[in-house]
């Protein structure tokens, strides 16, 4: 029973997908048919001298099916309606669609006719200027200016005055020791044979 249900679901899904594809193909065929009808109608309006109506009809058909033959027919309708600039543009677009050499020659001949009627129609439209690139602005960088602080204090052993005091002290100690030793030596070697000096001195 479950296999039967799966098979039935597959058949339904396949039919749905096939039907969807068929609808798309049918829509495309309808658009093509409608474009063909508009092309035929526009050519008939052109032949009747109703150029403005032909332009509207052909433009509608080109929107549905952008084919080169619409471009040439539009160029013809524009030219006969004295809209030379639009005609030249349509002819040039037709030439860019890579038609045959005979068709290119016919389009170029009609462009020449437009130029004779309106020389400004042959001017190439100005090309849009490229948008200048915005300059790349570097992010602002904060500049920190270091304020010089007080000079570092020299250690005591690198200063001049402690060494001066120490030197003077050592010199003083050296002199004191030297004098003391000298006096002591003189005291021990005093000559006792010298006569005493004074009122009680013996004569």
Rosetta blueprint (number, residue, H / E / L):
1 X L
2 X H
3 X H
4 X H
5 X H
6 X H
7 X H
8 X H
9 X H
10 X H
11 X H
12 X H
13 X H
14 X H
15 X H
16 X H
17 X H
18 X H
19 X H
20 X H
21 X H
22 X H
23 X H
24 X H
25 X H
26 X H
27 X H
28 X H
29 X H
30 X H
31 X H
32 X H
33 X H
34 X H
35 X H
36 X H
37 X H
38 X H
39 X H
40 X H
41 X H
42 X H
43 X H
44 X H
45 X H
46 X H
47 X H
48 X L
49 X L
50 X L
51 X H
52 X H
53 X H
54 X H
55 X H
56 X H
57 X H
58 X H
59 X H
60 X H
61 X H
62 X H
63 X H
64 X H
65 X L
66 X L
67 X L
68 X H
69 X H
70 X H
71 X H
72 X H
73 X H
74 X H
75 X H
76 X H
77 X H
78 X H
79 X H
80 X H
81 X L
82 X L
83 X L
84 X H
85 X H
86 X H
87 X H
88 X H
89 X H
90 X H
91 X H
92 X H
93 X H
94 X H
95 X H
96 X H
97 X L
98 X L
99 X L
100 X L
101 X H
102 X H
103 X H
104 X H
105 X H
106 X H
107 X H
108 X H
109 X H
110 X H
111 X H
112 X H
113 X H
114 X H
115 X H
116 X H
117 X H
118 X L
119 X H
120 X H
121 X H
122 X H
123 X L
124 X L
125 X L
126 X L
127 X L
128 X L
129 X L
130 X L
131 X L
132 X L
133 X L
134 X L
135 X L
136 X L
137 X L
138 X L
139 X L
140 X L
141 X L
142 X L
143 X L
144 X L
145 X L
146 X L
147 X L
148 X L
149 X L
150 X L
151 X L
152 X L
153 X L
154 X L
155 X L
156 X H
157 X H
158 X H
159 X L
160 X H
161 X H
162 X H
163 X H
164 X H
165 X H
166 X H
167 X H
168 X H
169 X H
170 X H
171 X H
172 X H
173 X H
174 X H
175 X H
176 X H
177 X H
178 X H
179 X H
180 X H
181 X H
182 X H
183 X H
184 X H
185 X H
186 X H
187 X H
188 X H
189 X L
190 X L
191 X L
192 X L
193 X L
194 X L
195 X L
196 X L
197 X L
198 X L
199 X L
200 X L
201 X L
202 X L
203 X L
